[in-house]
Amino acid sequence: MNKCFVLLFFFTLQIFTSANAQQMQMVKDLNPGFASSYPRGLTVANGKLFFAADINNTGQFKLYLTEGTSATTQQLLAVDGSNIQNLIAYKNKIYFSCHDATNGQELWVSDGTVAGTKLFMDIIPGSDGSYPEYFTVCNNKLFFRAVDQLGGYDMYITDGTAAGTIMLQQYVDVLYGLSDFGILNNSIYFRGVSGTGQGYGLWKSDGTAAGTSLFTASNSINPVTIYATDIGFTEYNSSIYFSGSCSDITNGGYELTKLVATIPTSFSFT
């Protein structure tokens, strides 16, 4: 089998306008031979392309960057068991989830240099990780979900500093089932439940503890629940669309639902 065909996994597409031709070129064979490195999480920050790749066929992905040439493609982080996940660009840096033996799966950052690629915060000290995920930039802050020391799935934010990295509200579980958060009018929306009596429903946060609260409860007045699958929220024409269910007879079952921005407590089923 032709090696070039097998290794067709990471290319740049160059368009030559004079000849109206397109040419694909492999940037670098990170895992020489017939093996693949499976680059994933391609994310641009500060003029560089960051990505994770498995170069040893172990399922453990390392952090790389490239400026589009073989010579500029380099490994930034080579931690055993690193398992790089959830890359996102924020303030000209890359934030991501990474595992090491000392800290577990925690929040890391890279400015595109080896020296500047490091653990950003050990949310749960020791080898038990906080597993940060669902990274979303909103209102000039980076939101994410992480496990706290009590085992809850809490909402965290960071402004890119250690002092500005905080849990917004404890005992509010950001529930499974969404690959990201909904963004509308400089706030994020998410499916959550509180152990302090506020209950289950659609939650809202502007990035402050005071501004993180149950937006619409699922109860007899607003009997709306959100389908627990990785479909995410999507903003469209000043509304957030998602898969929701109303428990009344007319609108039973999970259907296309929207949160209308101009009427904050209004839901409509399509």
N, C-alpha and C positions, 0 to 999 in steps of 0.2 A: 504494500500500500504506500502511496506517495506521502512522504513525511510532511510536505507543505500542506497537504490537504488535512492531515490529522491535526496539525498545529494551528489550524485556522480558528484562533480563539481570541486574539487581541490584536487588532489592526487599527491603523488610521486610514481614513478615507480622504484621498486627495483629489480635488477636482481641477482639471486642467482646462480652463475655459477656451484656450486657443484651439485645442483639438477636440473639445467636447467629450473628453474621455475621462473615465474614472478608474482609479487604480488603488487597490488595497495593498498595504504593506504591513508585515509583521514588525512591531516595534522592537520586541525582544523575546527570545525564547527563554523564559524564566526557568523552565524545567526541561533541560535539553533531552532530546530523544523523543520517543513516541508518547511519553507521559505529558499530561496537561497540568497547568497551574491554576486554571479556573479563576481568572481575575473577576472580582465582584466588588460592588459598592463604589463604583467609579464616581468620584466627587471632586469638584474643582474649588480650590481656595487659593487666593493670592497668586493667581497665574500659574498654578501647578495642578496636575491631576494626581490625586491620591486614590489608592485602591488596595484591596487585600488580595493576597494570592497564596496558594498552597504549593510550595516548591518541593516538598518531600513526600507527597502522597500520604500524608498522615491525617488529613482533615483539619490541621491546625494552620490557620491563615495568618500570614505576617503582613505588616504594613509596608507598602511601597509608594513611591511617587515617580512621576515622569514629566518631562517637559516636551515629550513627543519624539525623542530619539533614543536609540539604544544606550548611548553614552550617558544620558541624563536619567535613565531609569535605574533606580537604586532602592535598596531595602533600608527602611528607616528604623524598624524595630524587629528584633529577632529573639523574642521571649519564648521559652519553651512553653507549649500549651497555650499560646497567646489567644487564639480564637477571636480574631478581630471581627467586630460586628458594628452595624448601625453608624456608619460614617455620616457626618453632617458638617457643612461649612458654617462657621460663625465667627465673625470679626476677624477675617483673614487667617483663621486657623481651622484645623480639623479636630472635632471632638468625636470620640468613639468609645465603644465598650471593648475592654481587653482583659484577658485572664493571665495572671501569673501565680506561681505557687505561694508567694508571700501574701498577696492581697486578695486573691480570688478575682472574680469578674467585677471590674470597677470602671470608673470614668477616667479616660485618658485624653491627652491633647497633643497635637503636633503643629509646629510652625513651619514644617518642611525641612528641618534639620535634624540630624541624629541627636544632638544635644538637647534640642527643643522638643523631642518626642518623649513624653514622660507621663507618669501617673499624675492626674489632675487632683483627684480627691478619693480617699479611701473612706467611703460612706459608712461601711461596716468594718471597723478595724479588725485586722487579722485576716485569716485565709478564707473566711466566709464572705462571698461577694454580695453586692447589692444588685447586680444584673441590670444596669441602666439600659433603657430602651425607649422607643417611641419619641425620639428626639424631634422637636418641633420648634422653629424660631417664630416668635410672635412678640410684637411690642418691644422689639430690640432686646429680647431676653430668650435664652434657650431653655425650653421646658423639656422635662423628661420624667419617666416613671422609674422608680427604683424601690427595692425592698429595704425597709428599715430594720432596726435591730429587734423589733418585736414581730417581724415577719409580715407586716402590712405592706401593701403596694401603694406607696405615697407619691404625690406630685412634688417634684423638685424644680427649682429654677437656678440658673446661674447667669451672671453678667460677665463671666470670663475671669472673675477673681475668686479666691477662696472665701473671702469674707462675704461675697455676694452670692454664694452658693448655699441655698437654704431649702428646707422642707416647708412647703406652704401651709399644710394643715395635717397634723397627725390624726390617726384614726379615720381617715377618709381613704378608703381603698379605691384606687383607679383600676377598674375591672378589666379582665381579659376581654379580647374580642375586637380591638381596634388597632389597626396598624399605625395610625397617627391620630392627631387630635383635630377637631374642627376649628377653623379660624374665622372669626367674624367680628368686625369693628374693634380690632386690637385686643380681643379676648379669645381664649380658647374654650372649647366645649368638649366634654368627655363623659363617658358612662362611669358612674361611681356609686358608692354606697358608704354611708357613715355609721359607725358604731356608737355615735353619741345621740342617736334619736332622730336625726334628720332623714335617714332612710335612703332608699334607692331612687335614682332618677338621672336627669341630665344636669351635670354640674358645669359651672362657669368659673374661669379665673382670668384676672387681668395681670397676674404676676405678683400680686401682693397677698399676704395672709388674710387681710380684711376683705379683699376682693375675690376670695375663693369661697364659693358657697353653692348650695343646692339651688339650681336655677328653676327647675320644674320637677316637682316630685311626681312619682308614679302613684296615683291614688284614685279615688272614685271621681274626683273632679277632673283630673288630667290622667286618664288611664293609658299612658303611653310608655311602652318599654322599647329598648333598643336591642336589635338583634345582635347576638354575641358571635359575630364572625369578623374576619379581617377585611371588611369592606371599607372601613374608614368613613369619616365625614367628608363631604365635598361642598365647597362654597360655589354658588352659582346665582347670579343676578340678585345679590344682597340677601340670600337665604342659604341655610345649610341643609343639604339633603342627606338622608340616611335611611336605613331600613328600620322601620319602627312598627309597633303593633298597638292597636287600640282594642281594649277588651269589650267594647260594646258590640251589639249584634251586627250593626251596619258595616263597621270597619274592622271586623275580627281578622286575625292573622297578621303576618308581617308583610307590609307593603311599602311602596316608596313614600317617604315622609319628608316634610320640610319644616324647618324652624324659620318663621318669618321674622326678619330683623325689625321691621317697622312696628310689629306688634309682639313684644318680647315673649309673651306667654302663649302665643298662638301656634298651634300645630295644624297642618293640613295634610290630608292623605290624598295621594294621586293614584 
